[in-house]
């Protein structure tokens, strides 16, 4: 499969939702992912797409924060924040 054939998993809506689960601001995410806040603002606002490398950095920051990306058959990608008790 060519590089252009891969669909983006982290949509703007999932990015906003993941930040909400973690109670992170755009600035906090930018710091944790080592990207600019304007990149996050513009992506979440639907003003432009992000590069695959940037998507990977954002996903890694979310995953380090505890967010899990899950594929739901027939529905697409969802998010969960596993129980941290224990």
N, C-alpha and C positions, 0 to 999 in steps of 0.2 A: 504494500500500500504506500503511495507517495505521501510526502509530507503535507501537501495541500489537502489531502483527503480526510485528515483527522479533524473531527469536530471539537470545538471548544467545550470543555466540561464545566469550567467556571464561568457561568453566565453573569451578567451584571446583577441580576436578581439574587443568584446564589451568593455572590460576593457580599451584597448587603445583608443577606440572611445570616451568613457565617459571622460577619462582624456583630450582628445583633445577638447571636447565641453567646458570643464571647464578651459582649458589652464593650467592644473596641470602637474607638473613633477612627476616622480615615487616617488621621495622623499616627495613631498607634499602629495600625496595620502597615502604613508606609514605613515606619521605623523598623518593625519586626521583619518586613519583607525586603528591606533595602531598595525600595522604589520611591518615586516622588509622590507626594500627596495629590498633586494635580493629575497624575496618571490614574490614580484610584478614583478621584472625583469625576474625571472625564469618562472613564470606563463605566462606572456605576450610573452615570447620567446618560449613557447611551451616545456619547459624542464621538467615540472611536473605539475600535477593537484594540486588544493588547497582543503583544508578541507572545509566542509560546513560552519563551524563557521567562517572561514576566508572569504569565499564568502559573508556571511551575513555582516561582518564588512565592506568589501569593498563596497557592495551595499548601506549600510546605509550611509557611507561617501559620496558616489555619490549623493544619494537622499537628504542628508542635503545640498549638494552643489547646488541642483536644478535640477539635472538630473532625468528624469522620464523614467522608463522602461515600454514599451508598447508592448502588444502582438498584432501582425498583422496577421490576419487570412490568412493562407496559406503561410506565409513568416517567421514566428518565432518571435523572440524578437527584438525590435528596441529601439532606444533612442530618446528622445526629450528634449529640453531645453525650457520650456515655456517662453513666452514673459514676461520680468520682468518690463515692463513699467507700470505706473499706480499709 
